[in-house]
Amino acid sequence: MGKKHQPKADNLLAQNKKARHDYNILDTYEAGIALTGTEIKSVRAGKVTLRDGFARVRNNEAWLENVHISPYKEGNQFNEDPLRNRKLLLHKREIKKLLAAAMQQGHTIVPLRMYLKHGYAKVLIGVAEGKKNYDKRETLKRKDQQRDIQRALKDRY
């Protein structure tokens, strides 16, 4: 299993909350992302949507696809296509692990968070397994029960 990477809350630029609802996250990896100048300015402004995004390994390179980065307002002709495929910067051994995991039936690679670390944009990607509808209901029920327990403990003390 890979290390659990958790960005600081103040550096968080975008989060894919739907991914944890729709998938069981089996493993996570921190990846750099190759962006152009106007894209990084837009990312720093928080104009990123990870909801429909996914990662794919092609020709021993990892690519982030279907992630929307809005065009930079002052970028004029230097703006790129908002939905273009962007290269993920990972070590070869990590790419091989991702490829092996993605080849398994029912597994996919989804972006979970985008954040800044030492001035660079990073993406937390997770190897995920799709949940069934009854699993989603069970997760919601467990979350409600935990919330009720916390509320009761708060009132008690």
N, C-alpha and C positions, 0 to 999 in steps of 0.2 A: 504494500500500500504506500502511496505517496504521502508526503507531509501535509498536514492540515494548515493551509495558509489563511490567515485572517487579516485583512487590511484594517487599518485604523479607521474609525468612523468618519473623521474629518477629511480623509483622502478619498472616500468612496464617491465615485462619479455616477455609476449606474448599477442597478441590481436587478436580477431576473428572479423575482419572487415566484413566478408561475412555474419555474423549473422545479423547485422543491415540492410543489404541489403535484405536478404531473409525473415526476420521476423519483426513483430512489437513487440517490447519489452514492456511487460505490467508491470512487476515488477522485481526488482533486489534484490539479497541477496548476502552477503559476506560470504564465507565458507572457513574454513581451509581445508587442504587436507593432508591425511595420506600418507607420502612418506618414502621410505627407504633411507639409507645414500647415496648411489650412485645416487639415483634419485634426491635428493635435490641438489647435486653438479652439476648435469646436468641441473637442472632447473635454478640454479644461473648463469650458463653459457649461458642461453637463448635458450637451445635446446628443445623447446616445440612447438608443433603444435596443436592448438585448433580447427582447421577448421572443422573436421568431428565429433567432440566430442558432447556428450549429457549427461544429467544426468537422472538417474532413481531412483525411490524409491522402495526398496524391503525389506520386513521384518522390516519395520519402520527404515530403514537406507538408507541414500542417497549415491549413487555411481556415480562416474564420469567414463564414458565409452568412448572408442575409441579416447582417447587423447594420442597422441604420444609423449613420452619423450625419447629422444635418449639415448642409453647406454653411461655411463660415460667412457671416453677413458681409464683411469687408473683403472677401476673398476674390470676388469677380471671376476672371477667366482662369484662376488657379484652382478653383474648386473641383474636386473629383466627384464621380458618381456616388451618391449617398449609400448605395447598396453594393458597392464593388467588393470583391473578395480581397481579404487582407491576410497577409502572411503572418503566421504565429511563429515567434522565435523560441524554439525549444531545443534541448540537446537531442542528439540522435537516439540515445537510449530511451528518452521519454517519448519520442515519436514512435519508436518501435513498440513500446508498451501501449500507447494509444491505438496504434494500428491493430495490435492483437486484441485489445478489448473491444474495438469497434467492429471487428469481424465476427464476434459472437452474436448469435441470434438475439434480437430484442435490445441490444445495447446501442447507445449513441453518445456523442460528445456534445455537451451543451455549455455555453458560457453562463457563469453564475454571477460574476461581479466584474466591474471594471473600476480600477482605482489608480491613483498615482503613488509611485514608490520611488523615492530619491529623484523625483522630477521626470520619471519615465512612466508611460501608460502601461499598465499590466492588466491581464485578463485572467481571472480564476476560472478555469474550465474544469468540468467534471464529467467523468465517465458515468453514464446514467442508464438505468434500466426502467422501462416504462411501467407505470402503475396501472392496475386495473381499477375500475370504478369503485369496487367494494374496498380496495385499499385506501383510496382517497377519502371515502366516507369514514373509515376507521381512523385515519389520521386526524380528520376534523373532530371526530368524537373525542379522541384522546386529548387534543389541544383544548377543547372546551372543558373537559374534566380537570385538566391542569390549571386552567384559568379560574375555575370555581374553587379549587383547593387553595390557590394563592389568595383569592379574595377572602375566603373564610379565615385563613391564617392572618391576613392583614387586619381583619376586623377583631380577631381574638387578641392580638397583641397590640 
